[in-house]
Amino acid sequence: MAVGLREWSPEVTGVPSVDDHTMLGRAMAIVDAIADHGCGLPLTDLAAVTGLPKPTTLRIANSLVERNILTRNAFGYALGPSLVGLGETAALQRRFERYRPILDELQRRHGGVAWLTAGPSIVRVHPIAVVCAPRLLPLAHSAWPASDSPEMLANTAGGHLALAQRPDLIDQVVARGGLRRRTPTSLRDARELAAAVARVQRDGFAVESEQCVPGWSCAAAVLPSIEGTAAVVGITVDAEHNPRDILRALGRAFEAIVDDAVPSRHSG
């Protein structure tokens, strides 16, 4: 007869982890145990594998469930959806980390925030590398709309790049309230949004000035698909910067990344 999870013995599959008596160490021991022992682990077995007291295991595991790092299923505790997102982000960061020096140079010369986003499609890209002065970190991480939200698609350079490739989404963005005005210069209606998208389709890059955050302008361009991944490089700077200077700087960063990512571009 097959042995069910309730009859599983930790001695069969490994020795308990060493408890280092730190909260982080215990949390990681619990996550590692679940990763090593299948798609669901009952509390009793989880405590046995980690070597932690059962009440401690319950408290930490439930805290991880609240943060979506773990989840519960019919068999016990399992890995949660947050770990999926973290794993995908980690893989993308490794794939694109060689372009960090290009972003460093872009930010060093022009200030503001130099950034690269990537993801499975142009409408589902997320920050992979962000370079800015420490004082701008709160702005870089919280001032802009969430990725792939209607507000992001309607009011940011990255969103206009996405809509340039998916103009069929414009009506959805409008219907879902994406054109709620964030600043006095935000786009006002579907006609203005369509015109902005048409400019991107014509020029191959996107620029917005104070449409999303007062006092800040952004320029961005879509990179060629890298290993099947959509990616965008951009820079967000004080609105007083000369747009032509920013576009030239973005162009240099774009060319440097493309020359590395597509080595055959200049061959033949």
C-alpha positions as CSV (number, residue, x, y, z in Angstrom):
1,M,0.0,0.0,0.0
2,A,1.3,3.5,-0.9
3,V,2.4,5.5,2.1
4,G,0.3,8.7,2.5
5,L,1.6,12.0,3.8
6,R,0.2,11.4,7.2
7,E,2.3,8.2,7.5
8,W,5.4,9.8,6.0
9,S,8.5,9.6,8.3
10,P,11.1,12.4,8.2
11,E,13.8,9.9,8.9
12,V,13.2,8.4,5.5
13,T,13.9,11.5,3.5
14,G,16.5,13.4,5.5
15,V,17.6,14.6,8.9
16,P,16.0,17.6,10.6
17,S,17.5,21.0,9.9
18,V,19.8,22.6,12.5
19,D,17.9,25.4,14.3
20,D,20.0,28.6,14.3
21,H,17.4,30.3,16.6
22,T,16.9,33.3,14.3
23,M,13.6,34.2,12.9
24,L,14.9,34.4,9.4
25,G,16.8,31.1,9.7
26,R,13.7,29.3,11.0
27,A,11.5,30.8,8.2
28,M,14.0,29.7,5.6
29,A,14.2,26.2,7.2
30,I,10.4,25.9,6.8
31,V,10.4,27.1,3.2
32,D,13.3,24.8,2.3
33,A,11.6,21.8,4.0
34,I,8.4,22.3,2.0
35,A,10.5,22.8,-1.2
36,D,12.3,19.5,-0.6
37,H,9.3,17.4,0.5
38,G,6.6,17.8,-2.1
39,C,3.5,19.8,-2.7
40,G,2.1,19.7,0.8
41,L,3.5,19.1,4.2
42,P,1.4,18.7,7.4
43,L,2.3,20.7,10.4
44,T,3.5,17.7,12.4
45,D,5.8,16.6,9.6
46,L,7.0,20.1,9.0
47,A,8.0,20.5,12.6
48,A,9.8,17.1,12.5
49,V,11.8,17.9,9.4
50,T,12.9,21.4,10.6
51,G,13.5,20.3,14.2
52,L,11.5,23.2,15.4
53,P,8.9,23.1,18.2
54,K,5.4,22.6,16.8
55,P,4.0,25.9,18.2
56,T,6.9,27.8,16.7
57,T,6.5,26.0,13.4
58,L,2.8,26.9,13.3
59,R,3.4,30.5,14.1
60,I,6.0,31.0,11.5
61,A,4.3,29.0,8.8
62,N,1.0,30.9,9.3
63,S,2.9,34.2,9.1
64,L,4.4,33.1,5.8
65,V,0.9,32.2,4.6
66,E,-0.2,35.7,5.3
67,R,2.6,37.0,3.1
68,N,1.7,34.5,0.3
69,I,5.2,32.9,0.7
70,L,3.4,29.7,1.7
71,T,-0.1,28.5,1.1
72,R,-2.3,25.7,2.4
73,N,-3.8,22.9,0.4
74,A,-5.5,19.6,1.2
75,F,-2.1,18.0,2.2
76,G,-0.7,20.8,4.4
77,Y,1.6,23.7,3.7
78,A,2.9,24.3,0.2
79,L,5.0,27.0,-1.5
80,G,3.0,30.2,-2.2
81,P,2.5,32.5,-5.2
82,S,4.9,35.1,-4.0
83,L,7.8,32.7,-4.4
84,V,6.8,32.2,-8.1
85,G,7.0,35.9,-8.7
86,L,10.3,36.2,-6.8
87,G,11.8,33.3,-8.8
88,E,10.7,34.8,-12.1
89,T,12.2,38.2,-11.1
90,A,15.5,36.6,-9.9
91,A,15.8,34.8,-13.3
92,L,15.2,38.1,-15.2
93,Q,17.7,39.9,-13.0
94,R,20.4,37.4,-13.8
95,R,19.6,37.6,-17.5
96,F,19.9,41.4,-17.6
97,E,22.4,42.1,-14.9
98,R,25.2,42.6,-17.4
99,Y,23.5,45.8,-18.5
100,R,23.7,47.4,-15.1
101,P,26.9,49.4,-16.0
102,I,25.0,51.0,-18.9
103,L,22.2,52.1,-16.6
104,D,24.8,53.3,-14.0
105,E,26.5,55.5,-16.7
106,L,23.1,56.9,-17.9
107,Q,22.1,57.9,-14.4
108,R,25.6,59.3,-13.6
109,R,25.5,61.6,-16.6
110,H,21.9,62.8,-16.3
111,G,20.7,62.1,-12.7
112,G,17.1,61.0,-12.1
113,V,16.2,57.3,-12.4
114,A,17.6,55.0,-15.0
115,W,15.7,51.8,-15.3
116,L,15.1,48.6,-17.2
117,T,11.8,46.6,-17.0
118,A,11.3,43.1,-18.4
119,G,8.6,40.4,-18.5
120,P,6.8,37.8,-20.6
121,S,5.0,40.4,-22.7
122,I,5.2,44.1,-23.3
123,V,2.1,44.8,-21.2
124,R,3.5,42.7,-18.3
125,V,6.9,44.1,-17.7
126,H,8.2,44.8,-14.2
127,P,11.3,46.6,-12.8
128,I,14.4,44.5,-13.1
129,A,17.1,47.2,-12.5
130,V,16.6,50.6,-11.1
131,V,19.5,53.1,-10.6
132,C,19.1,56.4,-8.8
133,A,20.5,58.4,-5.9
134,P,19.3,57.1,-2.4
135,R,17.1,60.2,-1.9
136,L,15.1,59.2,-5.0
137,L,14.5,55.6,-4.0
138,P,11.0,56.3,-2.4
139,L,10.0,58.1,-5.6
140,A,11.4,55.3,-7.9
141,H,9.5,52.6,-6.0
142,S,6.2,54.2,-5.1
143,A,5.4,57.3,-7.2
144,W,4.5,55.5,-10.4
145,P,1.4,53.3,-11.1
146,A,1.7,49.6,-10.8
147,S,2.9,47.7,-13.8
148,D,0.2,46.7,-16.3
149,S,-2.4,48.8,-14.5
150,P,-4.7,51.1,-16.6
151,E,-3.0,54.2,-15.0
152,M,0.4,52.9,-16.0
153,L,-0.7,52.2,-19.6
154,A,-2.3,55.6,-20.0
155,N,0.1,57.9,-18.3
156,T,3.7,56.6,-18.6
157,A,6.2,56.3,-21.4
158,G,6.4,52.6,-20.8
159,G,2.6,52.3,-21.0
160,H,2.5,54.1,-24.3
161,L,5.2,51.7,-25.7
162,A,3.0,48.8,-24.7
163,L,-0.1,50.3,-26.3
164,A,1.9,51.0,-29.5
165,Q,2.2,47.3,-29.8
166,R,-1.3,46.5,-28.4
167,P,-3.5,49.4,-29.6
168,D,-6.5,47.1,-29.2
169,L,-6.1,47.7,-25.4
170,I,-6.8,51.5,-25.6
171,D,-10.5,51.1,-25.2
172,Q,-10.0,48.8,-22.2
173,V,-7.7,51.3,-20.6
174,V,-10.2,54.1,-21.0
175,A,-13.1,51.9,-19.7
176,R,-11.1,50.9,-16.6
177,G,-10.4,54.5,-15.6
178,G,-6.9,54.8,-16.8
179,L,-7.4,58.4,-17.9
180,R,-8.2,59.7,-14.4
181,R,-6.0,62.7,-14.4
182,R,-3.0,62.4,-12.1
183,T,-1.5,65.8,-13.0
184,P,-2.6,69.0,-14.9
185,T,-0.8,67.7,-18.0
186,S,-2.2,64.1,-17.9
187,L,-3.9,63.0,-21.0
188,R,-7.6,63.9,-20.9
189,D,-9.4,61.5,-23.2
190,A,-9.2,58.6,-25.6
191,R,-8.4,60.8,-28.6
192,E,-5.3,62.2,-26.8
193,L,-4.2,58.8,-25.8
194,A,-4.5,57.4,-29.3
195,A,-2.5,60.4,-30.6
196,A,0.3,59.7,-28.1
197,V,0.3,56.0,-29.1
198,A,0.5,57.0,-32.8
199,R,3.6,59.1,-32.1
200,V,5.3,56.2,-30.5
201,Q,4.4,54.0,-33.5
202,R,5.9,56.6,-35.8
203,D,9.0,57.5,-33.7
204,G,9.9,54.2,-32.1
205,F,10.3,55.6,-28.6
206,A,8.0,57.3,-26.0
207,V,8.3,60.5,-24.1
208,E,6.0,61.9,-21.5
209,S,6.4,65.1,-19.5
210,E,4.7,65.4,-16.1
211,Q,1.7,63.3,-17.2
212,C,2.3,60.9,-14.4
213,V,4.2,62.6,-11.6
214,P,4.5,66.4,-11.3
215,G,8.0,67.7,-12.0
216,W,9.2,64.5,-13.8
217,S,9.6,63.5,-17.4
218,C,10.4,60.1,-18.9
219,A,11.8,58.7,-22.1
220,A,11.7,55.0,-22.9
221,A,12.3,52.5,-25.8
222,V,11.4,48.9,-26.3
223,L,14.5,46.6,-26.6
224,P,14.6,43.8,-29.2
225,S,13.3,40.5,-27.6
226,I,16.1,39.0,-25.5
227,E,15.8,35.3,-25.1
228,G,12.1,35.6,-25.7
229,T,11.6,38.2,-23.1
230,A,10.1,41.7,-23.6
231,A,12.2,44.5,-22.2
232,V,12.1,48.3,-22.0
233,V,14.9,50.7,-21.1
234,G,14.2,54.2,-19.8
235,I,15.2,57.3,-17.9
236,T,13.1,59.5,-15.7
237,V,14.5,63.0,-14.9
238,D,13.6,66.4,-13.7
239,A,11.2,68.0,-16.1
240,E,13.5,70.9,-16.6
241,H,16.0,68.7,-18.6
242,N,16.2,69.3,-22.3
243,P,14.2,66.5,-24.0
244,R,16.6,66.2,-26.9
245,D,19.5,65.6,-24.5
246,I,17.6,62.9,-22.7
247,L,16.6,61.2,-26.0
248,R,20.2,61.2,-27.1
249,A,21.3,59.7,-23.8
250,L,18.6,57.1,-24.0
251,G,19.6,56.3,-27.6
252,R,23.2,55.6,-26.5
253,A,22.0,53.3,-23.8
254,F,19.6,51.6,-26.2
255,E,22.4,51.0,-28.8
256,A,24.8,49.7,-26.2
257,I,22.3,47.1,-24.9
258,V,21.2,46.1,-28.4
259,D,24.8,45.7,-29.7
260,D,25.5,43.3,-26.8
261,A,22.1,41.5,-27.0
262,V,22.1,41.1,-30.8
263,P,25.8,40.6,-31.7
264,S,24.9,39.7,-35.3
265,R,23.4,43.2,-35.8
266,H,26.6,44.6,-37.3
267,S,28.0,41.4,-38.8
268,G,28.0,40.4,-42.4
